[in-house]
Amino acid sequence: MFAMTATRKLMLAAAALAASVVIQPGVQQAQAASEVSAVVNRTAITSSDVAKRVAFLRLQRQKADAKTAREVLVDEALKRQEISRVKMSVSTEDVDKAFERFAAGNKLSVAQMSQILDKAGVGVEHFKNYIAVQMSWPRLVNARYGGSRGRMSSQELVKRMMENKEKPVTTEYFLQQVIFVVPPAKRNAILAKRQKEANAARSKFPGCEQSKDFAATMLDVSIRDLGRVLAPELPADWKPLIEKTADGGTTGTRVTERGVEFLAICKQRQVSDDLAAEVVFRAEDLGKEKKGAPDPNDKKYLDDLRSKAQIEYR
């Protein structure tokens, strides 16, 4: 959802922090006297916050003046408020684990990383707040624009098809999920046995119409109808297994948090309807984003928040 992915931005920031052995004098002293620099929907951004972000931007080798830092913090405040409103924030534990990974990835302990942050005038709390927003915001953008159907307008869809010169074709799957349940308390004791049972069941699978009766003959086996899934929507963990499975067949098994699973391909065919075209276009857009192209929905969402916000500069 960013010009570069959130993970890449965070890793670059961590690498810059690890490399910053020369700290400019007087950074922490400059933060001592803190005044309100801006107010975003009644949330204050202080001069101390701005100074910390200036130091952080400098470590990231980005433009690092007070005005730039303040605008970045205004955007971040808007994102944080929206994340809180829709209750889609990552947990404190997720942020702490990310912080530990950044330190370990740069061959530093958490204490060493913390010391570098403090000496640079950034501080651990400021960096962790940044991590939390960077991890949470893409979920919101995806939920609002990429995670639900019908978001692409008719005009946008027609325009993309005209640019493409023909309507995209993709594979449509109708899937069932077969789960050999393994309770967490018994995982170590019975996982291997359940995997053997799941592998044996694949060769006897009678087809999707009789699958629930088939499951009823075995202990702790459940069937979930996944319905219609288009190729670009396939989960990354299952996609290779699904693509090499024939119509009416079953995929290889996978061990998951639920137990041991495989998927049944109830039906598959090539489709080129409007929904398929929209899903393909979204997948193309996501691919561009991963290669470094900015996601226009990120800016669209933020611009919408800005248009409704009360922002006061001081």
Secondary structure, 3 states (H helix, E strand, C coil): CCCCCHHHHHHHHHHHHHHCCCCCCCHHHHCCCCCEEEEECCEEEEHHHHHHHHHHHHHCCCCCCHHHHHHHHHHHHHHHHHHHHCCCCCCHHHHHHHHHHHHHHCCCCHHHHHHHHHHHCCCHHHHHHHHHHHHHHHHHHHHHHHCCCCCCCHHHHHHHHHHHCCCCCEEEEEEEEEEEECCHHHHHHHHHHHHHHHHHHHHHCCCHHHHHHHHHCCCCEEEEEEEEEEHHHCCCCCHHHHHCCCCCCECCCEECCCEEEEEEEEEEEEECCHHHHHHHHHHHHHHHHHCCCCCHHHHHHHHHHHHHCCEEEC
